[in-house]
Amino acid sequence: MSDAHNEHESVIKTPKQLVAAVIAAFVVPIVCIVLLVEYVANAPKTGAGSAAQTEEAIAARIRPVADEGYTLRDANAPKQLQAGVDVYKAACVACHGAGVAGAPKVGDAAAWTGRISQGLDVLVSHAVKGYQGKAGIMPAKGGNPDLDDAEVAGAVVYMANQSGAKFKEPELKPAAAPATPAAEAAAPAPAAPAAAAPATAPQTALAADTGKKVYDTACMACHTAGIAGAPKLGDKAAWAPRIKQGSATLYEHAIKGFQGKAGVMPPKGGANASDEEVKAAVDYMTAAVK
C-alpha cells in the first residue's frame, strides 16, 4: 500500500515548487515563440511572398531588351530612312490603295502608264512638292512633311514598279545627324547686337480673304467636288455633323490630318500653309453653310 501511495504522489511538494511550475508554464512557450519569430524575420527574403527580386526573375524581365534584338535609338544618330514599301503603307495607301481623289491605284497599269511615261524625275517631283491635276490632287509628300525626299522617291518607285514600271530602287542614305549640344557649344557665339532691337508690333490679323485664298489653292480640289469623302463647299447636310464637333476638332483634323470612314484628310491639304492659314480656310468653308 505504501509503494502504491508513493507512485501517485505529486512532484510538487512545496509552495515554491508550485510557483516555479506556474512561471515555467508561461515563460517557456513565450521564449519558443520569440525564437521562432527571430528565425523567420532573419531568413533570406525575395520580396513580399514572391520571387520577384531574384536574379532569374530580373533577367526574365529585361530579356526582351537584352536578348531579342531591341535597341534604344540614339536621338543624335542619323535618321534611318524607311523603305519605299513601308512609306507606301504609312502615307500613300489611304489614297493609292483605293484610287481616292484621282490617285492611280497601285497595280492599275492603265492608270499608271501615262504617268510612268513622264519619267521618274517628274513623278518624284510631283510627289515631293505636290501636284494638282485634272482628276485630283497630290498633297506634298502625301501630307507628311517629316518624310525625307529619298523616302518619297522610294515610295514612288515601289508603286510604279507594282504597276508596270521598272525603275531602279533609290539608295537610302542616312540623313545627317542633328547637331549635338557639344557641337553647338563649340560653335562661335553670335556677335551681340549694337543696340537692342525694338519690340516687334503684334502680328496683324489675317486678311479677310486669306481663308478663300487657301481654299482656292489647297482645298478646292477635294471640297468642290466632294472627292475622297470631303464635304462639298456649301453642302449644309454634309457639314452639319462636322460643325457640331466644334471648331477645335475641325482645326485639328485639318492641320494634323484625319482618316475617317468615308475618306481621308491629308495634313493641311498637302499645302505649305501655316496653322493660322489653315484655320482661316476652315472658317471660310464653315461660314459658307451657316
Secondary structure, DSSP 8 states (H G I E B T S, - for coil): -HHHHHHT--S--SHHHHHHHHHHHHHHHHHHHHHHHHHHHTS---SSSS-TTSHHHHHHHHHHHHTSS-----TTS------HHHHIIIIIHHHHTTTGGG---TT-HHHHHHHHHT-HHHHHHHHHH-EE-SS-EE-GGGG-TTS-HHHHHHHHHHHHHTTT----------------HHHHHHS------SS------------TTHHHHHIIIIIHHHHTTTGGG---TT-HHHHHHHHHT-HHHHHHHHHH-EE-SS-EE-GGGG----HHHHHHHHHHHHHTT-
